[in-house]
Amino acid sequence: MQIEARALAIPTRLLEACHANILRINDFLPHCNPNITSDAKVGMHQLAGAARAAYQASLSYRRDYFHSY
């Protein structure tokens, strides 16, 4: 059970980190150089994609864990 919990913790922490960094970029946008605004928004989209992948992985781990018992 501890192995499953650790496996689930990895994508969960990644999702939380992506969310926190998206919020940081969003807070930075009003102060950022207008020439790099689009770059910052691309970074947000990339982090959102990573968060979605981490979420799907966590669902998969949970599904595997609950179906194994």
C-alpha positions in Angstrom: 0.0 0.0 0.0 2.9 2.4 0.7 4.2 1.9 -2.8 0.9 2.8 -4.3 0.6 5.9 -2.1 4.0 7.1 -3.1 3.2 6.4 -6.8 0.1 8.5 -6.5 1.9 11.3 -4.6 4.3 11.9 -7.6 1.6 13.1 -10.1 -0.3 14.8 -7.3 2.8 16.9 -6.4 3.4 17.6 -10.1 -0.1 18.9 -10.6 0.2 21.1 -7.5 3.5 22.5 -8.7 2.1 23.2 -12.2 -0.9 25.0 -10.6 1.4 27.1 -8.4 3.6 28.1 -11.3 0.6 29.0 -13.5 -0.6 31.3 -10.7 2.9 32.9 -10.4 3.0 33.6 -14.1 -0.5 35.0 -14.0 0.5 37.4 -11.2 3.6 38.3 -13.2 1.7 39.1 -16.5 0.6 42.7 -15.5 4.2 43.6 -14.7 5.9 41.9 -17.5 7.4 43.4 -20.7 4.7 43.4 -23.3 7.1 41.8 -25.7 7.2 38.6 -23.7 3.6 38.3 -22.7 2.9 35.7 -25.3 5.9 33.7 -24.2 4.6 33.8 -20.6 1.2 32.6 -21.8 2.8 29.8 -23.8 4.5 28.7 -20.5 1.1 28.7 -18.8 -0.3 26.5 -21.6 2.7 24.1 -21.3 2.2 23.9 -17.5 -1.5 23.2 -18.0 -0.7 20.3 -20.4 1.7 18.9 -17.8 -0.9 19.3 -15.1 -3.5 17.4 -17.3 -1.1 14.6 -17.9 -0.3 14.4 -14.1 -4.0 14.3 -13.4 -4.6 11.5 -15.9 -1.7 9.6 -14.4 -3.2 10.0 -10.9 -6.5 8.7 -12.1 -4.8 5.7 -13.6 -2.9 5.0 -10.4 -6.1 5.3 -8.3 -8.0 3.1 -10.7 -5.3 0.4 -10.7 -5.0 0.6 -6.9 -8.7 0.2 -6.2 -9.3 -2.5 -8.8 -6.4 -4.6 -7.4 -8.2 -5.2 -4.1 
